[in-house]
Amino acid sequence: MPTLWTRMKAELGDSDAQFRLAESLRPVDVAAAVPWYRRAARQGHVAAQTMLAFLLANGIGVPPDPRRAVSWYRRAAAHGDVGAQNNLGYMHEQGAGVPCDPAKAALWYRLAALQHSAAAQVNLALLLLDGRGVDRDEVEAVHWLRQAAAQGHPAAQVRLGLCLREGVGTDRDTDEAARWLQAAALRGDREAMAALAALNRASPDQDSLDQDGLDQGDHAAAEDEEEAFDWRHQAERRSMERAHADWLPPG
C-alpha cells in the first residue's frame, strides 16, 4: 500500500508520486489507480502515459477507448518509450483506434526493436516473413528472431526453430532448430513442444549399422519416439491446464 508521504505528494501534484500511487493501487483496485495514472500522464509522465494507454486499449478499470489509447501511446512513443512504440505498432497492425496500416506498424515495431524490445523484434519479424507493410525479407526476419530468441522470448525461439527446420531465411539446421525449440518448450510453450515432437519423429538416424548388422537407427528412432511422446504428452497436459485456467475468475 502507498505510504502517507507518497499520497500527500501525489495530492500536491508530484507526477512521480502520482505514478507510484497508481502502481501501488493497480494490483488491488485498478479503477482507483486510473485517475492517478491520468493525472500523472497529463503532466507528461511517460510511464503513466503508456500504462494509461494500455488500460484504455484493453478496457481494464475503464471502458475501452482505443482512440484515446492511441493518443496516449503516441505521446509516450514520441518520447522514446519502447513499450509504447511496440503497442502503438500493434494498434496500427490491428486497426484498433486507427485505420489498419501494417506499414506504420512496421515503423513503430522497428523503432522499438532497435531499442532491444524482444516483443517488437518478434512482431517486426512476423511482418517481414509475411511481407505485410514491408517487403518480404526472410533473412532480416531471422535476424530479428535471433535477437529476440537470445533474450529468452519463447515465441521468437519457436519461430526461429521453425525457420531453421525449414531453411527459411537461413540454412537448414535441424540441430540448432531443436535447441531453440527445446528452449521454448522448457518455458512451457505448447507450440514448441509439438514442433519438437514432430522434429524428433521426422529425423531418426538410420544410416549407421552396428557390428551385429543391426540398424543402430532403430535404437535412435526408438529414443526419438520416446522423447517425442514425452513432448507430446507435455504439450497436451499444458493444453488441458490452459483450458482449465481459462475458466478461473480474474484475480
C-alpha positions in Angstrom: 0.0 0.0 0.0 1.2 3.6 -0.6 2.8 5.5 2.1 1.1 8.6 3.6 4.0 10.7 2.3 3.5 9.3 -1.3 -0.2 10.1 -1.2 0.4 13.6 0.2 3.0 14.3 -2.6 0.6 12.9 -5.2 -2.3 15.1 -3.9 0.1 18.1 -4.2 0.7 17.4 -7.9 4.0 15.4 -7.9 3.7 13.3 -11.1 6.3 10.7 -9.9 4.3 10.3 -6.7 1.1 10.1 -8.6 2.5 7.3 -10.8 3.9 5.4 -7.8 0.5 5.7 -6.1 -1.2 4.4 -9.2 1.2 1.5 -9.4 0.6 0.5 -5.8 -3.2 0.7 -6.2 -3.4 -1.2 -9.5 -3.0 -4.8 -8.2 -5.8 -4.3 -5.7 -8.1 -1.7 -7.3 -7.3 -0.8 -10.9 -10.3 1.5 -11.2 -8.9 3.6 -8.3 -5.5 3.7 -10.0 -6.7 5.1 -13.3 -7.3 8.7 -12.1 -3.8 8.8 -10.7 -2.3 7.5 -14.0 -4.3 10.1 -15.8 -3.2 13.0 -13.6 0.5 11.9 -14.0 0.1 11.4 -17.7 -1.4 14.9 -18.2 1.8 16.2 -16.6 3.9 14.4 -19.2 4.9 11.3 -17.1 5.8 8.9 -19.9 5.4 5.6 -18.0 2.0 6.8 -16.8 1.0 7.6 -20.4 1.9 4.2 -21.5 0.1 2.4 -18.7 -3.0 4.6 -19.1 -3.0 3.8 -22.8 -2.7 0.1 -22.1 -5.7 0.2 -19.7 -7.8 2.2 -22.2 -6.9 -0.1 -25.0 -7.9 -3.2 -23.1 -10.8 -1.8 -21.1 -9.2 -2.5 -17.7 -10.6 -0.4 -14.9 -12.2 1.9 -17.5 -14.5 1.5 -20.5 -12.4 0.5 -23.6 -11.4 3.5 -25.6 -8.9 2.5 -28.4 -8.8 6.0 -29.9 -7.8 7.6 -26.6 -5.3 4.8 -26.1 -3.6 5.6 -29.4 -3.4 9.2 -28.4 -1.6 8.4 -25.2 0.6 5.8 -26.8 1.7 8.4 -29.4 2.7 10.8 -26.7 4.8 8.2 -24.9 6.2 6.7 -28.1 7.4 10.2 -29.3 9.4 10.4 -26.1 11.1 7.0 -26.9 9.1 4.7 -24.6 9.8 1.2 -26.0 6.6 -0.3 -24.7 4.5 2.5 -26.2 6.2 2.2 -29.6 5.6 -1.6 -29.7 2.0 -1.2 -28.6 1.3 1.6 -31.0 2.6 -0.6 -33.7 0.2 -3.3 -32.6 -2.7 -0.8 -32.7 -1.8 0.1 -36.3 -1.4 -3.5 -37.3 -4.8 -4.5 -35.8 -6.6 -1.3 -36.8 -7.6 -0.6 -33.2 -8.4 3.1 -32.7 -6.7 3.9 -36.0 -7.1 2.6 -39.6 -5.3 -0.7 -40.1 -1.8 0.2 -41.5 0.9 -2.5 -41.4 3.4 -0.1 -42.8 3.0 2.2 -39.9 3.0 -0.8 -37.6 6.4 -1.9 -39.1 7.8 1.6 -38.5 6.9 1.6 -34.8 8.0 -2.0 -34.3 11.3 -1.2 -35.9 11.9 1.7 -33.6 11.2 -0.4 -30.6 13.2 -3.4 -32.0 16.3 -1.2 -32.4 15.9 -0.4 -28.6 16.1 -4.2 -28.0 12.4 -4.8 -27.3 12.1 -8.6 -27.8 8.3 -8.3 -28.4 8.8 -5.7 -31.1 11.6 -7.7 -32.7 9.2 -10.7 -33.0 6.3 -8.5 -34.3 8.6 -7.0 -36.9 9.9 -10.4 -37.9 6.4 -11.7 -38.5 5.6 -8.7 -40.8 8.8 -9.4 -42.7 8.0 -13.1 -43.1 4.6 -12.3 -44.4 5.5 -9.2 -46.4 2.9 -7.1 -44.7 3.6 -3.4 -44.7 7.2 -4.1 -45.7 8.9 -6.0 -48.5 9.1 -9.7 -47.7 12.6 -10.3 -46.3 13.1 -13.7 -44.6 16.8 -13.1 -43.9 16.1 -9.9 -42.0 13.2 -11.6 -40.2 15.5 -14.4 -39.0 18.0 -11.7 -37.8 15.3 -10.2 -35.6 14.1 -13.5 -34.4 17.6 -14.4 -33.3 17.8 -11.1 -31.4 14.6 -11.8 -29.6 15.3 -15.5 -29.0 18.7 -14.6 -27.4 16.7 -12.5 -24.9 14.6 -15.6 -24.0 11.4 -14.7 -25.8 9.6 -18.1 -26.3 7.7 -17.1 -29.4 10.9 -15.9 -31.1 12.6 -19.2 -30.1 9.7 -21.2 -31.7 9.7 -19.1 -34.9 13.4 -19.3 -35.2 13.4 -23.0 -34.6 10.8 -23.4 -37.4 12.8 -21.3 -39.8 15.9 -23.3 -39.1 13.9 -26.5 -39.5 12.6 -25.5 -42.9 15.5 -23.4 -44.1 13.6 -20.2 -44.3 15.8 -17.1 -44.3 18.8 -19.2 -43.2 20.5 -22.5 -43.9 18.5 -25.5 -42.8 19.9 -26.8 -39.4 17.7 -29.3 -37.6 20.2 -29.5 -34.7 20.0 -25.8 -34.0 16.3 -25.8 -34.6 15.9 -28.5 -31.9 17.9 -26.4 -29.5 15.7 -23.3 -29.9 12.5 -25.4 -29.8 13.7 -27.1 -26.7 14.5 -23.8 -25.0 10.9 -22.6 -25.7 9.4 -25.9 -24.7 11.2 -25.8 -21.3 9.4 -22.5 -20.7 6.1 -24.3 -21.3 5.4 -23.2 -24.9 2.9 -25.8 -26.3 3.7 -24.9 -29.9 7.4 -25.6 -29.3 6.6 -28.9 -27.6 4.5 -30.0 -30.6 7.1 -28.9 -33.1 9.9 -30.5 -31.2 8.0 -33.8 -31.1 7.4 -33.6 -34.8 11.0 -32.8 -35.4 12.2 -35.8 -33.4 9.8 -38.1 -35.2 10.9 -36.9 -38.6 14.7 -37.2 -38.1 15.7 -40.7 -36.8 19.3 -41.7 -37.5 19.0 -44.6 -40.0 22.4 -44.5 -41.5 24.7 -46.4 -39.1 24.9 -50.2 -38.5 26.4 -51.9 -35.5 28.8 -54.8 -35.7 26.0 -57.4 -35.4 24.4 -56.0 -38.6 21.6 -54.3 -36.6 20.5 -50.9 -37.7 21.5 -48.5 -34.9 19.0 -46.1 -36.4 16.3 -48.4 -34.9 17.7 -47.6 -31.4 17.9 -43.9 -32.2 14.4 -43.9 -33.6 13.1 -45.6 -30.5 14.8 -43.0 -28.3 13.5 -40.2 -30.5 10.0 -41.6 -30.5 10.1 -41.8 -26.7 11.3 -38.2 -26.4 8.6 -37.1 -29.0 6.0 -38.9 -26.9 7.2 -37.1 -23.8 7.0 -33.7 -25.5 3.5 -34.5 -27.0 2.4 -35.5 -23.5 3.6 -32.3 -22.0 2.0 -30.2 -24.8 -1.3 -32.0 -24.2 -1.1 -31.5 -20.5 -0.3 -27.8 -20.9 -3.3 -27.5 -23.2 -5.5 -29.0 -20.6 -4.1 -26.8 -17.8 -4.7 -23.7 -20.0 -8.2 -24.8 -20.7 -8.9 -25.1 -17.0 -7.2 -21.8 -16.3 -9.4 -20.0 -18.7 -12.4 -20.9 -16.5 -10.8 -19.3 -13.4 -12.2 -15.9 -12.4 -9.9 -13.0 -12.9 -7.6 -12.3 -10.0 
